[in-house]
Amino acid sequence: MHNCVVLGGGAAGMMAAIAAAEAGAKVTLIEKNEKLGKKVYITGKGRCNVTNDCDADTFFANVVSNRKFLYSAFYSFDNNMLMELVKDNGCPLKTERGGRVFPVSDHSSDVLKALNKAIKDAGVEVLLNHEAKDVVVEEAEGIKRVKGLLLKNGKTLPCDSLIMATGGLSYPSTGSTGDGHRILKKLGHSITEMHPGLVPFNVEESVCGELQGLALKNVSLKMYNSSEEQGKKKKPVYDGFGEMLFTHFGISGPLVLSCSEFYDASGGAKKDILIDLKPALDTDTLDKRILRDFDENKNKSFKNSISGLLPSRMIPLIISMCGIDPDKAVNEISREERTGLVHLLKNFPLTVTGTRDYNEAIITRGGVSVKEVDPSTMESKLIDGLYICGEMLDLDAMTGGFNLQIAWSTGHLAGSSVMEKERL
Ligand SMILES: Cc1cc2nc3c(=O)[nH]c(=O)nc-3n(C[C@H](O)[C@H](O)[C@H](O)COP(=O)(O)OP(=O)(O)OC[C@H]3O[C@@H](n4cnc5c(N)ncnc54)[C@H](O)[C@@H]3O)c2cc1C
């Protein structure tokens, strides 16, 4: 019987184990933690945004790196198939705003229960508290072939195929500590540069600390590679709309996490960000709106006339930044001063100095180069019988359930492929 070892009991490894066992392999799933799916447990703030209920085009549009590599994986096990599998194993699902799919119970533990049931029903042997140290590879006539998995306790598990699913580097407390990358690098695989992804930003300006805790809804945010580009009206590297949050170190929130997917420190860590605090109003309309406010507050000072425009905590800051005397009567404010105020509200500037680290990053960008992995099977092009799936690959996507879907799809394809060669 074909002996398949799956290394890593996260989303990708659990799915790979189920698929390999269903394909007819004898499967052993190895996990160093005391339970499976520690990361799945904390996903979606404990609710697990298990996938996105979207069409294929939308799925691929949300994949940021190497989307073409995912075609076979997604079409062979897509979001609908995943939802069926989870529901069939006792966890009903619901779809929320933006197609985000969650368990009806809002408990990620119910998704894990369903996966554990599927693993048990498929006859997978699970070895918890087992840490892998290395992969045993044999070379004959120039062809490398996987032979087994060496565990930290000194034992070797022989295998006909090995599926590696050790995850990325983010939230290392869940077990994703880069072991798989180190092992594969030693075996000759290229690992592209890895960075924290879907992660908050550190910001130079101290205003963020002053505004700590303030959430801005319905703002738009543009990120430029440098001020020079901004001046030359070059296209921003990111232009999005949504909600952000000021923190003691800088900025966070869904809009910022999405923006971080396009942060590239290679040309310099500092990036310019412009926040449009009033994206629904174009410059002229905003100017008219301010004029109207000033008209209604004719006898008031500037500082007492803009309360309708902004969250109260931002008002002192905007007043000091726009250069208008806070005690000036609004009917004395010049057109030029008003233009400056409008410009500031539509271009509130911040300077990103870098991202937060892996402890705060939802995903890892970069990883095992997809050029060395067969997209139709997930098998390594360098070592026969070795399959690689999930976040350890150089694949990443936006928030919304897309990253877990990458893990489910690539894991399932790896698992269902291990028996293919036996059939040839
Ligand atoms: C806070 C947070 C929230 C998230 N929320 C969502 C969400 O709602 N929706 C979404 O789509 N994505 C979400 N993600 C991303 C998603 O969780 C990951 O992309 C996905 O879990 C990756 O799965 P994986 O199986 O590839 O890796 P992992 O889940 O990291 O699994 C790897 C496993 O391998 C094990 N392992 C590693 N090395 C060894 C070794 N040497 N020996 C034995 N075992 C080993 C680890 O212990 C771990 O269990 C979130 C991530 C985080 C951090």
The ligand as an ORCA input file, in Angstrom:
! r2SCAN-3c Opt
* xyz 0 1
  C      -4.611     35.812     13.255
  C      -4.869     35.201     11.908
  C      -6.143     35.239     11.376
  C      -6.386     34.700     10.112
  N      -7.670     34.716      9.638
  C      -7.932     34.172      8.417
  C      -9.260     34.071      7.946
  O     -10.220     34.371      8.664
  N      -9.449     33.584      6.687
  C      -8.409     33.180      5.879
  O      -8.635     32.782      4.745
  N      -7.142     33.201      6.345
  C      -6.873     33.658      7.590
  N      -5.591     33.654      8.065
  C      -4.530     33.042      7.237
  C      -4.628     31.514      7.303
  O      -4.827     31.130      8.635
  C      -3.359     30.840      6.766
  O      -3.101     31.308      5.465
  C      -3.515     29.316      6.739
  O      -3.877     28.841      8.022
  C      -2.241     28.630      6.285
  O      -2.397     27.248      6.437
  P      -1.165     26.240      6.327
  O      -1.718     24.895      6.611
  O      -0.447     26.433      5.058
  O      -0.165     26.668      7.470
  P      -0.339     26.629      9.084
  O      -1.738     26.860      9.453
  O       0.691     27.569      9.572
  O       0.032     25.130      9.487
  C       1.335     24.633      9.525
  C       1.399     23.535     10.567
  O       2.646     22.859     10.444
  C       3.109     22.544     11.759
  N       4.569     22.383     11.719
  C       5.479     23.326     11.347
  N       6.725     22.824     11.441
  C       6.593     21.550     11.883
  C       7.526     20.517     12.210
  N       8.854     20.689     12.105
  N       7.056     19.318     12.658
  C       5.719     19.111     12.785
  N       4.798     20.047     12.517
  C       5.218     21.262     12.062
  C       2.683     23.746     12.574
  O       2.669     23.461     13.952
  C       1.320     24.061     11.976
  O       0.278     23.417     12.684
  C      -5.330     34.136      9.350
  C      -4.056     34.086      9.899
  C      -3.819     34.603     11.163
  C      -2.433     34.519     11.736
*
